[in-house]
Amino acid sequence: MAETANCAKYLDMPLQHADARVLKAMARGGGRATFRTLLAKVRRIVPDIFIRSNFIVGFPGEDEAAFAELCAFVEEARFEHVGVFTYSPEEGTGAFALGDPVPARTKHSRKRRIMELQQKLCRARNQGLEGRILEVLVEGTHEETELVYKGRHWGQAPEVDGQVLIVGGAVAPHTIQRVRITKGHAYDLVGEVVD
């Protein structure tokens, strides 16, 4: 990735959790310290990389301490994008025999808390992009108004990450254009095409 000019600097690492005990119950290895080291290495080798991860909250055995470990990891990892899912037992999986001991209300509360934390981190990251010029694939007009175009830069996967809303300049749909970011929101960026 670092040496290939036509490779999007985007990496999806579905880590699932950060607490070593919960990861072991999921039949996965690693933990917060291991993942922190791995992320530092990736970011050192591939500067300006965008990293997405997904986490499961409410897995059997996830107590408040394990959830706090996950929250601390998400805050220190500073992922550009995060997805959070609530655990539900799936027949035929190894975890099915563990049942579903974490109450649904607790799972939904934990998901909300992680997403609120990530939203704060994303807003700060996106505000840091204000003034930068990014190459954006212009996909067409926005669903809500033909006055705004939408697109994605290399760090935004379709349908799961935010988008770039283009509000000015000479827009050419279905092309890659240089867009100056004028505003960073929690998920979306706003910008204008520059010559």
N, C-alpha and C positions, 0 to 999 in steps of 0.2 A: 504493500500500500504506500509506504513512504517513498518508494522509488518509481512508482508508476504514475505518470502524469494523468492518464485518462481513467484512473480508478477513484471512485467517490470515497472520500475520507469519512466513512460512516461504518460503524460497527455495532451489531446487535449482539449483546451478551446476556442471554436470559439466565441470570444468576439465581433466581427464585427466592433467595433469602440470604441473610448474612450471619445468622446465629449457627455456629458449628453443630450444636446438638440438633436443631431443627433440620439442617441440611443432611445430617447423618440419617435422621428418620425418613427423609425423602430419598434415601439411597444416593446421595450426592456427596461429594467431598468439598473441601475448602471451608472458608469462613471469612470473617471480616478482615483479618490481617492479611490472609493470602490474596483476597480480592483487591485490597488496597495496593499491595505490591504489584499485582498484575496490571491494574489500571495506571499506576505511575509509569510502568515500563511502556505500555501502549502509548501513553501521551508523550513520553520522551521520544519514542521512535517515530511517531506520526503526529507532529504538531498540528493543531487546528482540527483534530479529529472530533467528530460528533459521535457520542456513545449513547446507545439506548439499552435499557435493561428492563426486565419484567420481574415482578415479585408476587409471591402468593402470601396472603395473610390469613390467619385462622387455621393453619395446618395443625393437626392433632399434636399436642405438646407445646404449642406456641403460647407461652405464658407472657406476663407483662415484661419480664426481664428480656426474653428473646425478642419481643416486639421492640423494646427500647434499643436493643442492639441493632435491629434493622433500621430504625429511625436514625440512629447515630451514623450508621454507614451511609445511608442515602444522603444525609447532610454533608458528610465529609467527601463522598465520592463525586458530588457535583455532576451527575449525569445530565446530558442535554435533554434526554427524553426518558420517561419512565412510564410503564404500564403496571397497574396493580390489579390483581384478581383475588377474589375470595375463594377459599378452599371449598370444594364440594366433593364428596366421595364418588369415585367412578368405579363401577363394578369392573373387575378384571385387572385392576391395578394393585400393586403391593400395598398401597396405603389404605385400600378399602377396608381391610381388617382392623385398622386403627379407629374406625368409626368417625364420628363428627362431633367431638366433645366441646368445641368452642362455639358458644352461642352465636346465632346469626347476627344479633344486634352488635355484639363485640366485633365480629368480623367486618361488618359494614362501617363501624366507627373507626377501626384501624385503617381500613382502606381510605376513608375520608381524610384521616390525619396524615397519612403518607402523601396523598395527592395534594393536600394543602401545603405541606412542606415542599414538595416538588414544584408546585406552582410558584411559590416564593423564589425558589432557586432559579427556575426558568425565566421569570420576569427579570431578575438581576442579570442573568446571562444575556438575554435578548436586549436589554437596555445597553449592555456593553457592546452590542453590534451596531448601535446607532452611529451613523456617520460612515460606516464601512460600505464598500461597494462589493456586492456579491453577484456571482453569475446565477441567474434564475431561469429555469425552464418555465416559460409563460404558457399556462395550460388553457387559458380562455377567460371569458367573463365570469364573474362571481355569480352564484345561483340567486342571490338576493337583489342584485342590481347590475345593469350593464355599464354603469359608470366606473366600476372597479374591476380590475383584472386580478386573477389569482395565479400563483405559481409556486414553485418549490426550488430551494437551493440544495446543494449536495447533501446537506445535513438534515433533510426533511424527507422521510419516507412517505409515500402516498397513503392516505387514509388513516394513518396512525399518529403522525406528527403534525405540527402546525403548518401554516402556509405563509407565503409572502403575498400581501395584498398590495397591488400596484395602483397607485392613485394619481400618477402623473407621468409626463414624458411621452415620447412617441412609442407606444406599445405595439409590438408585432406578435400576435398570438402564434403559438406552436414553434417558437424559436427560443434560443438561449440569449438573454439580454443582461446587460450590466445594470444592476439596480442599487441605488444608494438607499440604505436603510435610514428612515427618518424617525421611526418610533418602534420600540420593542415592547410587546405585551407579554403576558404569561405564556402564550403558546404561539401566537401569530406575530409576524413582522409587517410593518407598513413601509413602503418605499416608493421611489419614482425612478423611471428609466433615465439613465444618463447616456450621453453620446460617447 
